[in-house]
C-alpha cells in the first residue's frame, strides 16, 4: 500500500480532555500525521487495551510512531504494552506512580485499606471513586516502560510530587524538564509557550 507519510503522532489526553487537543501539536510535527485517540474507558486494563489496539492499527499504516501523552494518558499508555512499537514519547505532567496517587487520595479522604477492601468502591469528596479493584490491579501490574522519553513537569504540580517524578525519570532513564511555577494542567499562554518550545527543542 502506498503511503503519503511514514510518520504518525498518537496523542493521549488526560482526564476531562479530548482527542481534539491533538490539533495543538500538528504545527509542531509538520511531517507527521497527528492523531488523537478518543478512548472510551477509564481503567488501565480497558484503556490499555484500547491504546494497544490503536497502536497496532497505526503501525500497519506508519513506519514511525511518536507518543504524546498528558497526565493519566501517560499512565494508560505505559499500561498498553506498546513499547516495541513506539519510537519516542513525550509525557506532559504524567501520572507515573498510580499506587502512590491512590494511597495519597485515601489519606486525604481518611480511608483505610481495610475499609476500601471491605466496601470495594468508596465515593470521595473530589467526585472520583476509590476502587479496591483498581488498587489491586495497579499493584499487580507495575509499570514497565522502555521507550526513549522526555517528560515535562510543572514545579507546582499538585498531583505528582517532584520526588516521584524524579524517581521515575532516574529509573527509566527519561529526560526531565521542570517548568518553575508550572501547574499540572499546562493551559496558560506562558505555559503553552513553554510546552511548545520544549517539544521543538526535544524533537530536533
Secondary structure as UniProt FT lines:
FT   STRAND          7..12
FT   TURN            15..16
FT   HELIX           19..22
FT   HELIX           23..26
FT   HELIX           27..29
FT   TURN            30..31
FT   STRAND          33..37
FT   HELIX           44..59
FT   TURN            60..61
FT   STRAND          64..70
FT   HELIX           72..78
FT   HELIX           83..85
FT   STRAND          88..92
FT   HELIX           98..108
FT   TURN            109..110
FT   HELIX           113..119
FT   STRAND          121..122
FT   TURN            125..126
FT   STRAND          130..131
FT   HELIX           132..140
FT   STRAND          149..154
FT   TURN            155..156
FT   HELIX           162..171
FT   TURN            172..173
FT   STRAND          175..179
FT   TURN            180..181
FT   HELIX           189..202
//
